[in-house]
Every structure is written in C-alpha cells, then in structure tokens.
C-alpha cells in the first residue's frame, strides 16, 4: 500500500508512519517543515501546507490512501484560524484525492465532536453532534468530520473518520507533558468528586486503528462511517493522573474544587482573555472544567466488528513505557 500521512512528523502521524513502514508499505508525509528522523526511516517527504490545494495535489500523486492526522489542536483561539486548517485543509486534501484518483481517505477526528458538556458513558456512534460547541477545536473537527463522511462514495472516494480519545504514550507532546508541568507547579486541582471515568488511547493502539481501517475500507464496509477508538479500559481520571505522578516522583493532586466553581472561573477567564485579546490559552475554561469532571468513555464494538480493532497495549504496559520514556527525557535534559 502507498500511503500519504499528513502530520507525519506529529505524535500520531509518526506512529502511523512507523507502523506502515514496519510492515513494508510505501509511505509519504506532507508537512510544513522537514522531519529528517522520519525521512531516515524510509519515508518520502513533501514539504507543503494542507491549506494549499496545489501542495495537497502534489503530495497525493500515486497514493492508494491518505491518512489525515494533521490538525490544529488546543481548546482556545480564533475560530477562523482553526477553520482554515481543520476544515479547509481537510477539504483541500479530499479535492486532491479526487484529482489524483486516490481511492481511500482516513480522517482523524475526535470524541470531542459529540461531547455535550455532560457525562457520556459507553456512548456509541449514533450520538449526535451537540447544538453548541464550547471551543473552536471541537467545533471545527465536527465540521470537518461531517464533510468527510458526506464525501464518501462521491467521485470514486471512500472515506471514514476515527475518533481516538486522549492519546498518550512515549513522545507525547500534549497530554502527559501538560499534566506533569501543571502538577510540578501545583496548578492541578481535582474538579468535582474525582470519580469520573474516561477513555485513553495509547499511541500504538491509535496507530493500529488507522492502519486497520485503511486496510479494511470498502464500499460496503468501513466507508462512510465514524468510529470511536480507545484502549477499551476506562480509567478513573484522577486516580490515573495520580498514579502517573507517583511514578514520576511528583506529589499527588489532593486539593479539590466544586464543578460549579471551576465552571464559573472558566467563564470569567474566557471573557477576560477575550476582552484583553490574549492569545494564550486560559488555565481553565468552561470546556476544560467539564472535561475534567465528567465521565466520557465510549463503546468501541463497532470498530472491533468492522475492521477487527483490538488494543495491543494495555494501560499498565502503556504506563510503564510512558514513564520510562519521560524519565529518560529528564535525564537527557
């Protein structure tokens, strides 16, 4: 298989590239900067921007599948900035696929596209998008996912969308580093009772899901569908965070704040940051207050049934690998 991976130098993209190369596939990455480490593994590289149709068309030449992981992450910022990357960039890639005759398009979405600021326990893919989004990332990812699924079967293109929840593992540049940094600065507070359960997705498991979906996609299977992806073992969020901190020799989080108070603080900070036109993300937002206090874990039986997904790495094994990697990074620094 000849695969183009957008965001191939990123956390998820690199894991997918390594998995594809490891089984003998031909891989190309499209990214704005060079990633010599990825190229050294044997991947072809096209330097470009998904906001440019021409760059996308160039990168799609000769491909059998596009696995689209590139996105603007975060939960704070200008909606139009998010839209040009997460929505328009996705559209450009699908246009390029049609021009170059690429038959398959696997899109990395997010469970946040259905998060309605309340507990979501064992939710499946029949859940609708919420009427209101509380951050530009979730909103634009929902818009992009909807475009991807609606494009299925048109002009010879088959599409699907995967929703991995809370990626983590070695080389994580978002979730785990953020937890560790805030814990060291004593900036973490348990929001609510601290009993909420959440799904996690170890990076190797997430990469596997994308590869399996690309392999299995056909007109009567996988194509046109969205899928939740996880480690299939929900954890109590604050217990998991404290277990991570303990292994990293950092004091546990014990202080608590009521959900209503955290939500109110988030609301005030959002308005203050907008008033002052501050670009950096507030330490707390309404979305984050709910994400830290609500349960959100999902039914992945559809992915198991349709393309044989099953997590390879358990939470315990993932924790051991992750802690080992981050401790090694500390020593090297």
N, C-alpha and C positions, 0 to 999 in steps of 0.2 A: 504494500500500500504506500502511496505517495501522499504525505500529509503536510499541510501548512498549519503551523501552530502560531496564532497571534499571541503576543505577550510571552513568547517562548523563553525570554530571559527572566520572567517573573516566577513567583513561588510555585503556582500551579502549572504554568506553562512549561517550566523547566522539568518538572516531574513527569509530565506527559511526554516531552521530547525524549527524556532518558528511557522511559518505558518503551516507546516506539522503536528507538534505535537499538535497544537491548534485544528486541525480537527480530531485528533485521529490516525494519521498514525504512523507507527513504523520507527524511524529514527536512522541511524548510521552516525557518522562522521569519516573521515580519515584526520588526521593532524599530523604534526611533533611534536607538543607539546600538553600538556594537557590543556583542557578548562573546569575547574570544573564548571563554570557557566552554560555552555551548558549541561554538564552531569547532573547537578542538575535539569534541565528542563525535563529530562527523556530520553535524547538521549544516545544511546550506543556509545562508543568511541573506535576506533582502532588507536593506535599511529603508524605512519609509514610515508613513503615518496613516493609520486607518481613516483619518479624516480626509484623505486624498483618494478619490476613486482611481486615479491613474496608478498610484502606488499599490493599491489593492489588486488591480488588474494585473500588474506586473508580477506580483507575488503569487497569484493564483495559477499562473501558466503551468499546465501539465499536472495539476494536482487531482487526486482522487477524493480528497476530503479536506475541508477546512475545519479545524477545531479552534474556536474563537474564545480565548480566555482573557484577552486584553480588555481592560475597563478602568475607569477612574473610580477608585474606592473611597471610603470615608462616609461620614454622615453629615457633613457640613460644607456649604459652599454655594456658588452661584448655579442655579438650575441650568442656565444655558450652557455653561461650561461642561457640566455633566452630560447634557443632551448631545452636544457635538461629538463627544467621544462614545458614550454608551449607546446612544440611539442612532445618530447619523453614521458613526463609524461602523456599526453593525449593518446598517442598510447598505453602505458602500461595499462591504465585503460580499453581501448577497448579490448585489449587482455585478460585482466582479466574477463571482461564481457562475452566474448565468452567461456572462460574456465569454468566459473561458471554458464553459462546459463542465465545471466541477459538479459532480452529482450529489455530494453529501455535505451537510453543514451542521456541525455540532456546536451548540451555543452554551456557554457557561452562564447560567442565571444565578438566582439566589432565593432561598426561602423567604427572604425579607419582602419579596414581591407579594406575598399573601399575609404578611404579619399585620394584624389589625389591633395592635396595642393591647392584647389580652392573651390569656392562656390559650395555647394551641397544643393539645395533647393527642398524639397519634393521628394528626391530620393527614389526609391524603390529597391527591392532586385535583380532586373535584372542588376544593376550596376556591372561592372567587378572589379576585383582587379586591383590596379594601377600597372604600369610597374616597378615603383621604389618606395621603401619604405624609409622613412627618419628617422626611429627609429626601434630598434630591437623588441620592444613590438608589434607594428602593424604588422611587417613582420612575426614574429613567431605566432601571433594569426591568421593571414591569412593562414599560412601553416597548423596550427592545425585545423582550421575550414574546410579547403579543405579535409583533411584526414577524419574528422568526417563525412562529407557529402558523401564522396566517399565510406565510410564503410557501409552506410545504406543498409540494406537488405542482407548483407553477414553473413553467419554463424548464422542466426537467430537473428541478432542485428538490431534494429531500432534506427535511430539517427536523431537529429535535432540540430540546433545552433541558439541561441538567441543573439541579439546584442543590449543590453541596452546602452543608451547614457548618459554619465555623471551622474553616481549615486550620490545621495546626500540624506541627512536627518540626524536624530539623530544617533549618534555613527559613523558618517562618519569619517574616519581616513585619508582621502586623499584630496578630492576637497575643501570642506569648510575650514578645518584647514589650508590648504595651502593659500587660499585666505586671511583668517584672519591674518595669520602670516606675509605675504608679505605686506598687507595693513598697518599693525601696524608699520612695518619697512620702510614705504614709498617706497617700491620696486615695486609697481604696476604702470604700465603705460598703458593708452588706446592705443592699436595698431590700426592704421588706423583711420577711421571716427567714430568708436564706434557705428555703426548702425547694425552690423551683428547679425543675429538671430541664436539661437542654441536650440536644444532639451535638456531637462533634464529628468532624470528618478528618481523619488522619490523611496526610497529604498523599501517601501511596494509594490509599483506598480511593481517593477522589480521582487520581490519575487513571486508575484501573477502570473506574466507571466510564470515563470519557472514551477510553480505548475500546471497551466492550460495546458501548453504544455505537461508535463509528463502525465497528465490525458488523454489528447485527442490523443496522438500519436498512430497511427495505420498504417498499411502498405499502405493504400490509403489516409492517412490524416496526416499531420504534418511531418511524417517521410521523411527524405531526404531533408528537407527544411531549409533555413535560414530566420530569422525574425528580422526586426528592432523593438525595443521596446522603448517607451518613455512615457512622461506624456501627449502626444498629444496636447501640447500647447507651441509652440516655444516662447522663450523669447528673447528680445534684451539683449545680453550678458552683456554689461557694465551697462545697466540700472538695470538688476537683481543683479549684483555684488554690485552696489552702494546702492540698496535697502537693501541688506543683511548687508552691512557695517553700514548703518544708524541705523538699528535695533540693531546692536551690539555696537552702540555708537563709531564707528570708522569713521574718516574723509573719505569722498568720494574720489574716484580717478578722478582727473581732468586733469592731465598732459597727453599729447599725444606724440606719436612718429609715423612717417610715416612707412607704412608697409615695404617699401624698406630698410629703415634704420634698422628696427628691424630684418629683414631677414639677412642683412649684418652683424649685430652684432652677430646674432646666428651662422652664418657661421664661423666667426672668432673665437668665443668661442669654437665651436666644434673642430676646428683644434688645438687650443691652448690646450684644455683639452686632446686631443688625443696625442699631442706631449709630454705633461708633464705626460701622463698616469694617469691622475686624475680620481678617481673612482666616486666622487660625480657628480650629475647632474649639468650642467651649468645653470645659472639663465635664460638664453634664448638660444633657439636652432631654427633652421630653421622651424622645425615642429611646435614648440610652437608659433612662430611668425605668422604662417599661421592659426593655430588653434584658436588663439586669435583675428584674424582679418577677417576670412572667415565666411560666414554663413554655418551651417551644421545642417540641420533638415530633418527628414525622414518620408516617408509615411508608416504608421503602419496598413493600411487597411488589409493587408494580415494576420497579427496576429489577428485582430478583426474577420475576416472571418473564419479562420481555427481553432482557439481554443477559440474564444469568449473573447479575451482580451479587457478590458476597464479599464483605470486607476481608482483606488478607491480614491486616494488622489489628490486634486487639488494643483496647485502651491502655492496658497495663504495659504491653510491649511498646506502644507508641510513647507512653510517658517515659519509659526507660531510655529510649532512643533520643527523645527530645531533650531530656535533662542532660544526658551525656554530651549532646552536641552543644548546648548552650554553656555548659561548664567548660568545655574545650575552648569555646569562643572567649570566655572570660580570661582563661589562662593566656591565650594568644594576644589578647589586648594588653 
